[in-house]
């Protein structure tokens, strides 16, 4: 009898102890998507818009970032709901244009095996002409889940150079999901805070043993695009983390993030 119990215990260890991390839930619209086509319908006349855009939906948050040929950056962060009839409602938290003004968008979604299409039928009305926005998205393959998965807002950031601690005035959000990430920010360019710059970066990541490894695939910053970074991360419970980046020329950069629920 003892031999049978030992064998059962070993078998359970092999099955459950060696189990890989789960992939993020694919329920609803959660996933990572790349824009394939964006069309502006102006009273029945279609115009294709050239835009590179990545969008991530978690189980209840979303974040998208885009760049157009003139290098202008746009982004949006918020929460969403999707009903059984595939009617999508997005509630913005922060956008590159409206900032923290609360806006709601009603979209019609058609799911596909490799992505989805969406339409904003009442996108805008100009001089009596109604505009609709149509978008097609391709779904990117997910990787393993992580304790970082979700939407985060930067609470505080500063740089330490010698004995000096220099704060940075920036509004920044970051989202992790299924091995992919996007960060977006609005950064003051002068002391008077009258000039700002929008920025973003997106790519793939892994997180283990308090080490975050990121590969930037798309960004409006040439210094980031195509490069890999290793960052030390300290989890301060489930809903806050601190990351530290050391640079021989720029000192030590400290960023503190809080989970957005």
Short mmCIF file of the C-alpha atoms (twelve columns), coordinates in Angstrom:
data_MODEL
# 
_entry.id   MODEL 
# 
loop_
_atom_site.group_PDB 
_atom_site.id 
_atom_site.type_symbol 
_atom_site.label_atom_id 
_atom_site.label_alt_id 
_atom_site.label_comp_id 
_atom_site.label_asym_id 
_atom_site.label_seq_id 
_atom_site.Cartn_x 
_atom_site.Cartn_y 
_atom_site.Cartn_z 
_atom_site.pdbx_PDB_model_num 
ATOM 1   C CA . UNK A 1   0.000   0.000  0.000   1 
ATOM 2   C CA . UNK A 2   2.835   2.426  0.848   1 
ATOM 3   C CA . UNK A 3   4.461   1.772  -2.546  1 
ATOM 4   C CA . UNK A 4   1.193   2.635  -4.281  1 
ATOM 5   C CA . UNK A 5   0.913   5.917  -2.350  1 
ATOM 6   C CA . UNK A 6   4.513   6.850  -3.184  1 
ATOM 7   C CA . UNK A 7   3.933   6.114  -6.876  1 
ATOM 8   C CA . UNK A 8   0.757   8.238  -6.863  1 
ATOM 9   C CA . UNK A 9   2.586   11.139 -5.247  1 
ATOM 10  C CA . UNK A 10  5.393   10.981 -7.820  1 
ATOM 11  C CA . UNK A 11  2.887   10.819 -10.666 1 
ATOM 12  C CA . UNK A 12  1.058   13.892 -9.328  1 
ATOM 13  C CA . UNK A 13  4.352   15.791 -9.096  1 
ATOM 14  C CA . UNK A 14  5.189   15.010 -12.710 1 
ATOM 15  C CA . UNK A 15  1.782   16.141 -13.903 1 
ATOM 16  C CA . UNK A 16  1.248   19.264 -11.780 1 
ATOM 17  C CA . UNK A 17  4.737   20.252 -10.638 1 
ATOM 18  C CA . UNK A 18  6.039   20.516 -14.191 1 
ATOM 19  C CA . UNK A 19  3.016   22.333 -15.567 1 
ATOM 20  C CA . UNK A 20  3.866   25.396 -17.654 1 
ATOM 21  C CA . UNK A 21  2.505   28.841 -16.920 1 
ATOM 22  C CA . UNK A 22  -0.962  29.448 -18.296 1 
ATOM 23  C CA . UNK A 23  -1.527  31.703 -21.247 1 
ATOM 24  C CA . UNK A 24  -3.746  34.715 -20.574 1 
ATOM 25  C CA . UNK A 25  -7.500  34.189 -20.843 1 
ATOM 26  C CA . UNK A 26  -8.825  34.500 -24.378 1 
ATOM 27  C CA . UNK A 27  -12.361 35.251 -23.189 1 
ATOM 28  C CA . UNK A 28  -14.137 38.222 -24.734 1 
ATOM 29  C CA . UNK A 29  -11.751 40.400 -26.726 1 
ATOM 30  C CA . UNK A 30  -8.634  39.999 -24.587 1 
ATOM 31  C CA . UNK A 31  -5.480  39.756 -26.673 1 
ATOM 32  C CA . UNK A 32  -2.851  41.686 -28.621 1 
ATOM 33  C CA . UNK A 33  -3.754  43.107 -32.027 1 
ATOM 34  C CA . UNK A 34  -1.992  44.828 -34.923 1 
ATOM 35  C CA . UNK A 35  -3.903  47.213 -37.183 1 
ATOM 36  C CA . UNK A 36  -4.039  45.935 -40.766 1 
ATOM 37  C CA . UNK A 37  -6.300  48.549 -42.347 1 
ATOM 38  C CA . UNK A 38  -8.011  51.772 -41.294 1 
ATOM 39  C CA . UNK A 39  -10.633 53.408 -43.496 1 
ATOM 40  C CA . UNK A 40  -12.462 56.687 -42.963 1 
ATOM 41  C CA . UNK A 41  -15.934 56.607 -44.542 1 
ATOM 42  C CA . UNK A 42  -16.966 60.149 -45.484 1 
ATOM 43  C CA . UNK A 43  -20.594 59.957 -46.527 1 
ATOM 44  C CA . UNK A 44  -19.979 56.824 -48.580 1 
ATOM 45  C CA . UNK A 45  -16.535 57.862 -49.854 1 
ATOM 46  C CA . UNK A 46  -13.713 55.771 -48.365 1 
ATOM 47  C CA . UNK A 47  -10.219 57.036 -47.609 1 
ATOM 48  C CA . UNK A 48  -7.485  54.637 -46.443 1 
ATOM 49  C CA . UNK A 49  -5.369  56.054 -43.612 1 
ATOM 50  C CA . UNK A 50  -1.727  55.037 -43.333 1 
ATOM 51  C CA . UNK A 51  -1.098  54.210 -39.693 1 
ATOM 52  C CA . UNK A 52  0.955   51.750 -37.640 1 
ATOM 53  C CA . UNK A 53  -1.035  50.772 -34.558 1 
ATOM 54  C CA . UNK A 54  -0.924  48.136 -31.828 1 
ATOM 55  C CA . UNK A 55  -3.784  47.569 -29.396 1 
ATOM 56  C CA . UNK A 56  -3.988  45.398 -26.291 1 
ATOM 57  C CA . UNK A 57  -7.161  44.344 -24.505 1 
ATOM 58  C CA . UNK A 58  -6.848  42.740 -21.065 1 
ATOM 59  C CA . UNK A 59  -9.939  41.267 -19.421 1 
ATOM 60  C CA . UNK A 60  -11.318 44.794 -18.813 1 
ATOM 61  C CA . UNK A 61  -8.753  47.439 -19.852 1 
ATOM 62  C CA . UNK A 62  -7.334  48.517 -23.194 1 
ATOM 63  C CA . UNK A 63  -4.438  50.562 -24.502 1 
ATOM 64  C CA . UNK A 64  -3.533  51.442 -28.077 1 
ATOM 65  C CA . UNK A 65  -0.662  53.415 -29.574 1 
ATOM 66  C CA . UNK A 66  -0.132  54.536 -33.149 1 
ATOM 67  C CA . UNK A 67  2.210   56.473 -35.382 1 
ATOM 68  C CA . UNK A 68  1.552   57.988 -38.817 1 
ATOM 69  C CA . UNK A 69  4.049   58.789 -41.617 1 
ATOM 70  C CA . UNK A 70  4.739   62.310 -40.284 1 
ATOM 71  C CA . UNK A 71  5.807   60.680 -36.952 1 
ATOM 72  C CA . UNK A 72  2.812   62.012 -34.997 1 
ATOM 73  C CA . UNK A 73  1.955   59.728 -32.078 1 
ATOM 74  C CA . UNK A 74  -1.566  59.023 -30.846 1 
ATOM 75  C CA . UNK A 75  -2.754  56.811 -28.002 1 
ATOM 76  C CA . UNK A 76  -5.691  55.953 -25.793 1 
ATOM 77  C CA . UNK A 77  -6.152  54.165 -22.452 1 
ATOM 78  C CA . UNK A 78  -9.339  53.027 -20.777 1 
ATOM 79  C CA . UNK A 79  -11.801 50.321 -19.787 1 
ATOM 80  C CA . UNK A 80  -14.224 48.400 -21.969 1 
ATOM 81  C CA . UNK A 81  -17.223 46.083 -22.013 1 
ATOM 82  C CA . UNK A 82  -18.306 43.671 -24.744 1 
ATOM 83  C CA . UNK A 83  -21.833 42.277 -24.747 1 
ATOM 84  C CA . UNK A 84  -23.178 39.041 -26.248 1 
ATOM 85  C CA . UNK A 85  -24.123 40.870 -29.465 1 
ATOM 86  C CA . UNK A 86  -20.502 42.000 -29.930 1 
ATOM 87  C CA . UNK A 87  -21.299 45.622 -29.149 1 
ATOM 88  C CA . UNK A 88  -18.125 47.137 -27.748 1 
ATOM 89  C CA . UNK A 89  -18.185 50.132 -25.429 1 
ATOM 90  C CA . UNK A 90  -14.903 51.847 -24.588 1 
ATOM 91  C CA . UNK A 91  -14.578 54.359 -21.729 1 
ATOM 92  C CA . UNK A 92  -11.401 56.423 -22.004 1 
ATOM 93  C CA . UNK A 93  -9.203  57.229 -19.005 1 
ATOM 94  C CA . UNK A 94  -6.506  59.170 -20.857 1 
ATOM 95  C CA . UNK A 95  -5.838  59.979 -24.522 1 
ATOM 96  C CA . UNK A 96  -3.217  61.917 -26.430 1 
ATOM 97  C CA . UNK A 97  -5.835  64.461 -27.547 1 
ATOM 98  C CA . UNK A 98  -8.477  64.690 -24.816 1 
ATOM 99  C CA . UNK A 99  -6.061  63.926 -21.933 1 
ATOM 100 C CA . UNK A 100 -8.052  62.856 -18.853 1 
ATOM 101 C CA . UNK A 101 -11.440 63.983 -20.198 1 
ATOM 102 C CA . UNK A 102 -13.853 61.049 -19.987 1 
ATOM 103 C CA . UNK A 103 -15.124 59.917 -23.389 1 
ATOM 104 C CA . UNK A 104 -17.224 56.931 -24.426 1 
ATOM 105 C CA . UNK A 105 -17.055 55.184 -27.804 1 
ATOM 106 C CA . UNK A 106 -19.659 52.736 -29.096 1 
ATOM 107 C CA . UNK A 107 -18.309 50.252 -31.605 1 
ATOM 108 C CA . UNK A 108 -19.642 47.375 -33.650 1 
ATOM 109 C CA . UNK A 109 -17.286 44.379 -33.593 1 
ATOM 110 C CA . UNK A 110 -17.068 41.367 -35.900 1 
ATOM 111 C CA . UNK A 111 -14.807 38.628 -34.551 1 
ATOM 112 C CA . UNK A 112 -12.672 36.542 -36.913 1 
ATOM 113 C CA . UNK A 113 -10.455 33.476 -36.342 1 
ATOM 114 C CA . UNK A 114 -7.323  35.607 -36.828 1 
ATOM 115 C CA . UNK A 115 -8.550  38.917 -35.386 1 
ATOM 116 C CA . UNK A 116 -11.538 41.217 -35.620 1 
ATOM 117 C CA . UNK A 117 -13.069 44.173 -37.462 1 
ATOM 118 C CA . UNK A 118 -14.653 47.188 -35.803 1 
ATOM 119 C CA . UNK A 119 -16.745 50.122 -36.929 1 
ATOM 120 C CA . UNK A 120 -17.442 53.428 -35.183 1 
ATOM 121 C CA . UNK A 121 -20.575 54.472 -37.116 1 
ATOM 122 C CA . UNK A 122 -20.802 57.950 -35.552 1 
ATOM 123 C CA . UNK A 123 -17.107 58.799 -35.519 1 
ATOM 124 C CA . UNK A 124 -17.684 62.475 -36.370 1 
ATOM 125 C CA . UNK A 125 -20.024 64.912 -38.127 1 
ATOM 126 C CA . UNK A 126 -18.493 67.793 -40.080 1 
ATOM 127 C CA . UNK A 127 -20.646 70.302 -41.980 1 
ATOM 128 C CA . UNK A 128 -23.568 67.916 -41.916 1 
ATOM 129 C CA . UNK A 129 -21.553 64.993 -43.284 1 
ATOM 130 C CA . UNK A 130 -21.275 61.892 -41.086 1 
ATOM 131 C CA . UNK A 131 -17.973 60.077 -40.804 1 
ATOM 132 C CA . UNK A 132 -17.559 56.397 -39.876 1 
ATOM 133 C CA . UNK A 133 -14.249 54.745 -38.970 1 
ATOM 134 C CA . UNK A 134 -13.582 51.141 -40.010 1 
ATOM 135 C CA . UNK A 135 -10.628 49.090 -38.759 1 
ATOM 136 C CA . UNK A 136 -9.331  45.562 -39.365 1 
ATOM 137 C CA . UNK A 137 -7.029  43.969 -36.772 1 
ATOM 138 C CA . UNK A 138 -4.814  40.891 -36.874 1 
ATOM 139 C CA . UNK A 139 -4.342  38.987 -33.629 1 
ATOM 140 C CA . UNK A 140 -0.775  38.332 -32.489 1 
ATOM 141 C CA . UNK A 141 0.057   34.988 -30.828 1 
ATOM 142 C CA . UNK A 142 0.111   35.110 -26.997 1 
ATOM 143 C CA . UNK A 143 2.943   33.863 -24.793 1 
ATOM 144 C CA . UNK A 144 2.923   32.878 -21.117 1 
ATOM 145 C CA . UNK A 145 1.085   34.969 -18.556 1 
ATOM 146 C CA . UNK A 146 2.934   37.071 -15.981 1 
ATOM 147 C CA . UNK A 147 2.240   38.775 -12.639 1 
ATOM 148 C CA . UNK A 148 2.773   42.016 -14.580 1 
ATOM 149 C CA . UNK A 149 -0.162  41.337 -16.899 1 
ATOM 150 C CA . UNK A 150 -2.588  44.261 -16.737 1 
ATOM 151 C CA . UNK A 151 -2.656  48.048 -17.010 1 
ATOM 152 C CA . UNK A 152 -0.330  50.257 -14.944 1 
ATOM 153 C CA . UNK A 153 0.096   54.003 -14.383 1 
ATOM 154 C CA . UNK A 154 3.403   55.569 -13.434 1 
ATOM 155 C CA . UNK A 155 3.028   57.217 -10.025 1 
ATOM 156 C CA . UNK A 156 6.504   58.701 -9.762  1 
ATOM 157 C CA . UNK A 157 9.783   58.776 -11.642 1 
ATOM 158 C CA . UNK A 158 13.124  60.405 -10.937 1 
ATOM 159 C CA . UNK A 159 16.790  60.230 -11.879 1 
ATOM 160 C CA . UNK A 160 19.658  60.007 -9.396  1 
ATOM 161 C CA . UNK A 161 22.937  61.596 -10.508 1 
ATOM 162 C CA . UNK A 162 25.538  61.663 -7.768  1 
ATOM 163 C CA . UNK A 163 23.904  63.476 -4.844  1 
ATOM 164 C CA . UNK A 164 21.134  64.986 -6.973  1 
ATOM 165 C CA . UNK A 165 17.616  63.573 -7.333  1 
ATOM 166 C CA . UNK A 166 15.853  64.992 -10.391 1 
ATOM 167 C CA . UNK A 167 12.085  64.391 -10.795 1 
ATOM 168 C CA . UNK A 168 10.536  63.988 -14.254 1 
ATOM 169 C CA . UNK A 169 7.174   65.549 -15.148 1 
ATOM 170 C CA . UNK A 170 5.450   62.892 -17.266 1 
ATOM 171 C CA . UNK A 171 2.118   61.108 -17.550 1 
ATOM 172 C CA . UNK A 172 2.775   57.494 -18.489 1 
ATOM 173 C CA . UNK A 173 0.762   54.300 -18.780 1 
ATOM 174 C CA . UNK A 174 2.001   50.802 -19.524 1 
ATOM 175 C CA . UNK A 175 0.191   47.583 -20.326 1 
ATOM 176 C CA . UNK A 176 1.464   43.984 -20.264 1 
ATOM 177 C CA . UNK A 177 -0.435  41.033 -21.724 1 
ATOM 178 C CA . UNK A 178 0.487   37.652 -23.151 1 
ATOM 179 C CA . UNK A 179 4.187   38.406 -23.570 1 
ATOM 180 C CA . UNK A 180 3.557   41.811 -25.227 1 
ATOM 181 C CA . UNK A 181 3.722   45.346 -23.828 1 
ATOM 182 C CA . UNK A 182 2.971   48.939 -24.792 1 
ATOM 183 C CA . UNK A 183 3.943   52.122 -22.967 1 
ATOM 184 C CA . UNK A 184 2.594   55.590 -23.820 1 
ATOM 185 C CA . UNK A 185 3.422   58.958 -22.340 1 
ATOM 186 C CA . UNK A 186 3.009   62.711 -22.551 1 
ATOM 187 C CA . UNK A 187 6.228   64.417 -21.537 1 
ATOM 188 C CA . UNK A 188 6.732   68.105 -20.737 1 
ATOM 189 C CA . UNK A 189 9.454   69.661 -22.902 1 
ATOM 190 C CA . UNK A 190 9.952   72.937 -21.005 1 
ATOM 191 C CA . UNK A 191 9.789   74.277 -17.449 1 
ATOM 192 C CA . UNK A 192 6.680   76.312 -18.220 1 
ATOM 193 C CA . UNK A 193 4.852   73.103 -19.219 1 
ATOM 194 C CA . UNK A 194 3.514   74.654 -22.387 1 
ATOM 195 C CA . UNK A 195 5.188   72.239 -24.798 1 
ATOM 196 C CA . UNK A 196 4.630   68.474 -24.639 1 
ATOM 197 C CA . UNK A 197 5.701   65.430 -26.607 1 
ATOM 198 C CA . UNK A 198 3.786   62.185 -27.042 1 
ATOM 199 C CA . UNK A 199 5.806   58.989 -27.088 1 
ATOM 200 C CA . UNK A 200 5.310   55.238 -27.141 1 
ATOM 201 C CA . UNK A 201 7.058   51.920 -27.427 1 
ATOM 202 C CA . UNK A 202 5.783   48.394 -27.966 1 
ATOM 203 C CA . UNK A 203 7.301   44.946 -28.189 1 
ATOM 204 C CA . UNK A 204 7.655   41.612 -26.415 1 
ATOM 205 C CA . UNK A 205 8.810   40.795 -22.887 1 
ATOM 206 C CA . UNK A 206 9.558   38.085 -20.341 1 
ATOM 207 C CA . UNK A 207 9.554   38.439 -16.572 1 
ATOM 208 C CA . UNK A 208 11.203  36.043 -14.123 1 
ATOM 209 C CA . UNK A 209 13.383  36.206 -11.006 1 
ATOM 210 C CA . UNK A 210 12.669  39.946 -10.596 1 
ATOM 211 C CA . UNK A 211 14.121  40.610 -14.041 1 
ATOM 212 C CA . UNK A 212 12.142  42.206 -16.872 1 
ATOM 213 C CA . UNK A 213 13.531  41.659 -20.367 1 
ATOM 214 C CA . UNK A 214 12.018  43.766 -23.135 1 
ATOM 215 C CA . UNK A 215 12.579  43.897 -26.867 1 
ATOM 216 C CA . UNK A 216 11.317  47.131 -28.408 1 
ATOM 217 C CA . UNK A 217 9.841   46.458 -31.838 1 
ATOM 218 C CA . UNK A 218 8.052   49.726 -32.666 1 
ATOM 219 C CA . UNK A 219 8.683   53.172 -31.171 1 
ATOM 220 C CA . UNK A 220 8.874   56.812 -32.178 1 
ATOM 221 C CA . UNK A 221 12.252  56.887 -30.385 1 
ATOM 222 C CA . UNK A 222 15.095  55.610 -32.595 1 
ATOM 223 C CA . UNK A 223 17.181  54.886 -29.509 1 
ATOM 224 C CA . UNK A 224 14.602  52.308 -28.394 1 
ATOM 225 C CA . UNK A 225 13.453  50.687 -31.609 1 
ATOM 226 C CA . UNK A 226 14.988  47.293 -32.259 1 
ATOM 227 C CA . UNK A 227 16.907  47.217 -28.978 1 
ATOM 228 C CA . UNK A 228 16.711  44.863 -25.994 1 
ATOM 229 C CA . UNK A 229 16.678  45.983 -22.366 1 
ATOM 230 C CA . UNK A 230 17.085  44.224 -19.023 1 
ATOM 231 C CA . UNK A 231 15.441  45.940 -16.052 1 
ATOM 232 C CA . UNK A 232 15.477  45.125 -12.338 1 
ATOM 233 C CA . UNK A 233 11.918  45.027 -10.968 1 
ATOM 234 C CA . UNK A 234 10.729  44.883 -7.354  1 
ATOM 235 C CA . UNK A 235 7.102   43.903 -6.760  1 
ATOM 236 C CA . UNK A 236 5.636   45.915 -3.874  1 
ATOM 237 C CA . UNK A 237 2.687   43.580 -3.411  1 
ATOM 238 C CA . UNK A 238 0.304   42.728 -6.250  1 
ATOM 239 C CA . UNK A 239 -0.619  46.278 -7.277  1 
ATOM 240 C CA . UNK A 240 2.647   48.206 -7.295  1 
ATOM 241 C CA . UNK A 241 6.145   47.719 -8.646  1 
ATOM 242 C CA . UNK A 242 9.390   49.669 -8.878  1 
ATOM 243 C CA . UNK A 243 11.867  49.391 -11.725 1 
ATOM 244 C CA . UNK A 244 15.431  50.663 -11.788 1 
ATOM 245 C CA . UNK A 245 17.536  51.367 -14.873 1 
ATOM 246 C CA . UNK A 246 21.244  52.060 -14.451 1 
ATOM 247 C CA . UNK A 247 23.173  54.050 -17.033 1 
ATOM 248 C CA . UNK A 248 26.841  54.984 -17.003 1 
ATOM 249 C CA . UNK A 249 26.045  58.364 -18.602 1 
ATOM 250 C CA . UNK A 250 22.524  59.217 -17.380 1 
ATOM 251 C CA . UNK A 251 22.689  57.971 -13.799 1 
ATOM 252 C CA . UNK A 252 20.036  55.789 -12.169 1 
ATOM 253 C CA . UNK A 253 16.419  56.042 -13.318 1 
ATOM 254 C CA . UNK A 254 13.699  54.942 -10.874 1 
ATOM 255 C CA . UNK A 255 10.066  54.405 -11.924 1 
ATOM 256 C CA . UNK A 256 7.167   53.452 -9.631  1 
ATOM 257 C CA . UNK A 257 3.966   52.040 -11.131 1 
ATOM 258 C CA . UNK A 258 0.510   51.373 -9.677  1 
ATOM 259 C CA . UNK A 259 -1.970  48.896 -11.159 1 
ATOM 260 C CA . UNK A 260 -5.078  50.387 -12.762 1 
ATOM 261 C CA . UNK A 261 -8.161  48.362 -11.836 1 
# 
